Amino acid sequence: LSEAGGNVALLFYAPAQIPGGRVLPLADFTDIYPTICDFTGVPTLEGYRPDGVSLAPYLRDALAAGPRSWILNEYHNVRVVRNERYKLYSDGRFFDVIADPLEESNLARQS
């Protein structure tokens, strides 16, 4: 659940639809299905409401708002909720992952 373990690249290649470059929105594995459906024009299954959200609007226009303001990760019995800057573990550890990507300074311990 560290930045090194959870910061996994998600690549989309559709040069006719996505301008080249790199963007850093928060994404979840559940976002892949609705994103692919959006790009291909294939509707999601009738009656099925996916947990994910399409990243297509953001990928087509990097100035658009990212689809997620936070994400939740879980491994074994540890959970992490984070936004683009902060990460809070279920055991109370709290980090500024922009200033401290190695998670060496637990902000919860500071007074």
C-alpha positions as CSV (number, residue, x, y, z in Angstrom):
1,L,0.0,0.0,0.0
2,S,3.0,2.3,-0.1
3,E,3.4,4.7,-3.0
4,A,6.0,2.4,-4.6
5,G,3.5,-0.5,-4.5
6,G,0.3,1.3,-5.3
7,N,1.5,3.8,-7.9
8,V,0.9,1.6,-10.9
9,A,0.9,3.0,-14.4
10,L,-2.4,2.8,-16.3
11,L,-1.8,3.3,-20.1
12,F,-4.3,4.1,-22.7
13,Y,-3.3,4.3,-26.4
14,A,-5.9,5.8,-28.7
15,P,-4.1,8.5,-30.7
16,A,-7.2,9.5,-32.6
17,Q,-9.0,10.2,-29.3
18,I,-6.4,11.0,-26.7
19,P,-3.7,13.6,-27.0
20,G,-0.3,12.5,-26.2
21,G,1.2,13.2,-22.8
22,R,1.0,12.2,-19.2
23,V,-1.7,12.9,-16.7
24,L,-1.9,11.9,-13.1
25,P,-5.6,11.5,-12.1
26,L,-6.6,9.1,-9.3
27,A,-7.9,6.0,-10.8
28,D,-9.3,2.6,-9.6
29,F,-9.2,-0.8,-11.3
30,T,-13.0,-0.6,-11.5
31,D,-12.6,2.5,-13.8
32,I,-11.2,0.4,-16.7
33,Y,-14.4,-1.3,-17.8
34,P,-16.5,1.9,-18.1
35,T,-13.6,3.7,-19.8
36,I,-13.2,1.1,-22.4
37,C,-17.0,1.1,-23.0
38,D,-16.9,4.9,-23.3
39,F,-14.1,4.9,-25.9
40,T,-15.5,2.1,-28.0
41,G,-19.1,3.3,-27.9
42,V,-20.2,-0.1,-26.4
43,P,-22.9,0.4,-23.8
44,T,-22.4,-1.3,-20.4
45,L,-24.6,-4.3,-19.8
46,E,-28.2,-3.5,-19.3
47,G,-29.1,-3.4,-15.7
48,Y,-25.4,-3.4,-14.7
49,R,-24.2,-0.4,-12.8
50,P,-20.4,-0.6,-12.6
51,D,-18.6,0.7,-9.5
52,G,-16.1,2.5,-11.7
53,V,-16.3,5.8,-13.6
54,S,-15.1,6.5,-17.1
55,L,-11.8,8.2,-17.3
56,A,-12.5,9.1,-21.0
57,P,-13.6,12.7,-20.5
58,Y,-10.4,13.4,-18.5
59,L,-8.2,11.5,-21.0
60,R,-9.6,13.4,-23.9
61,D,-9.2,16.8,-22.2
62,A,-6.6,17.0,-19.4
63,L,-8.1,20.3,-18.3
64,A,-11.3,18.5,-17.4
65,A,-11.8,17.7,-13.7
66,G,-10.5,14.3,-12.7
67,P,-13.2,11.7,-12.1
68,R,-12.2,10.9,-8.5
69,S,-11.3,13.0,-5.5
70,W,-10.2,10.0,-3.4
71,I,-9.6,6.3,-3.7
72,L,-9.6,3.4,-1.3
73,N,-7.0,0.5,-1.3
74,E,-7.0,-2.6,0.8
75,Y,-4.4,-5.3,1.3
76,H,-5.1,-8.1,3.8
77,N,-6.4,-6.3,6.9
78,V,-5.0,-2.8,6.1
79,R,-7.0,-0.1,4.3
80,V,-5.8,3.2,2.9
81,V,-7.9,6.1,1.8
82,R,-6.1,8.8,-0.1
83,N,-6.6,11.9,-2.3
84,E,-4.0,13.4,-4.6
85,R,-1.9,14.7,-1.6
86,Y,-2.7,12.8,1.6
87,K,-2.9,9.2,2.6
88,L,-4.6,7.8,5.8
89,Y,-4.1,4.2,6.9
90,S,-6.7,2.3,8.9
91,D,-4.1,2.1,11.7
92,G,-4.0,5.9,12.0
93,R,-0.8,6.6,10.0
94,F,-1.2,9.8,8.0
95,F,1.2,11.0,5.3
96,D,1.6,13.9,2.8
97,V,2.6,11.8,-0.2
98,I,3.6,14.8,-2.3
99,A,6.1,16.1,0.2
100,D,7.0,12.6,1.6
101,P,6.6,9.9,-1.1
102,L,8.6,7.4,1.0
103,E,6.1,7.9,3.9
104,E,8.9,8.5,6.4
105,S,7.2,11.3,8.4
106,N,3.9,10.3,10.0
107,L,1.9,13.5,10.4
108,A,-0.3,11.8,12.9
109,R,2.6,11.8,15.4
110,Q,3.3,15.5,15.0
111,S,1.7,17.9,17.5
